C-alpha cells in the first residue's frame, strides 16, 4: 500500500481529482489531506471523499514539528502539493527529500516564485501576450518553484483569451497529467 499526503490551501479540486484517479488502481493508495485553512473548501471535499484531514496554523507549521511528526508517524511515501501556497519548511524538505512534488500553473521558470500562483499567473500570461502557457510538475526544495522539473506540458493561448480562458486550459492539463506523474513517482519509489 502507498500512502500519500496531499497539501491544499483552497478548493481542493486537484486533490479530489488525484484521489479519484487512484480509485480501482492495481495498488492500494491511502490518502490524507493537510490544510492551513480551516474554512477552505478542501475540507468539505475530504469529508465527501471520506478522507481524514489535518488542519494546522502557521505557528504549528513553521515553529513546531506537528506536521512533520504526523507525516513520519503515518509513514507517508510522498507529499503532494495541490494548491498549497506556503513555502515548505527546511526540516520537512530534508525529511522527505525527493518525495515532495508540486504542480505550478505555468511553464517554469516563467511566472514562478513567491506570490505567483493561480489567477495571478494567468493574468500575467495574458498581460504579456504570451502565445503559450502550461503546467510544470516539479520536486520541491527550500525555495518556491525551483526544484527539479519532472514534467511540463504546454497549451496554446489564443488572441483574445481572458485569464479565465487560460485558467480553464491549464486546469484541464493539471487534471489530466498530475495524477499520472504522481502514479509514476509512486511506482518508482515502491
Secondary structure, 3 states (H helix, E strand, C coil): CEEEEEECCCCCHHHHHHHHHHCCCCCCEEEEEEECCCCCCHHHHHHHHCCCEEECCHHHHHHCCHHHHHHHHCCCCEEEECCCCCCCCHHHHHHCCCCEEEEECCCCCCCCCCCCCHHHHHHHHHHCCCCEEEEEEEECCCCCCCCCEEEEEEEECCCCCCHHHHHHHHHHHHHHHHHHHHHHHHHHHC
